[in-house]
Amino acid sequence: MSSTSSYPPTAEVLPNLPTRDLLRQKPQRIWSIEPEATVYRAIELMAEARVGALLVIKDNKLVGIVSERDYARKVILVGRSSHSTSVEAIMTRTVVTVTLETSLQSCMQLMTSHRIRHLPVIEGDQAIGIVSIGDVVRETLNQQRHALDELQRYVSGEPRSLSGAP
């Protein structure tokens, strides 16, 4: 069996990927809507795109985010009409964002502490993507699968995977 020094510390087996790497694994399309649009149109677009949230963009600037949760809590539960209510009336205006360099762990911490499921990714003053809780969970599972494979190789004395990535 090889010595333990031939295997990396856990931090290397479970890399803390930056948001940049998560975005590379996703389609390039950013789903967004204008604040003046109706909530009905927003829900229609979410269903079409199969996403749980839309960035709210005005004059090429991120001004909010609207999610299925916003619809449920701020339209359905209070008896509003999605056909006559604007996105602006229900959107979350104080948006928690991340950058391309924000780590996977930081994304998880932000989502947990703010009880949110979507993090817009900002570069300069432009929204360039969105990371969802699903993206974070999927990557975490990939990293865990890779770490388990590496541990199995270590226990059995096999050489390490050369790729170093899940």
Secondary structure, DSSP 8 states (H G I E B T S, - for coil): ---GGGS--HHHHS---BHHHHHHTS-S---EE-TTSBHHHHHHHHHHHT-SEEEEEETTEEEEEEEHHHHIIIIITTT--TTT-BHHHHSBSS---B-TT-BHHHHHHHHHHHT-SEEEEEETTEEEEEEEHHHHHHHHHHHHHHHHHHHHHHHHT----SS---
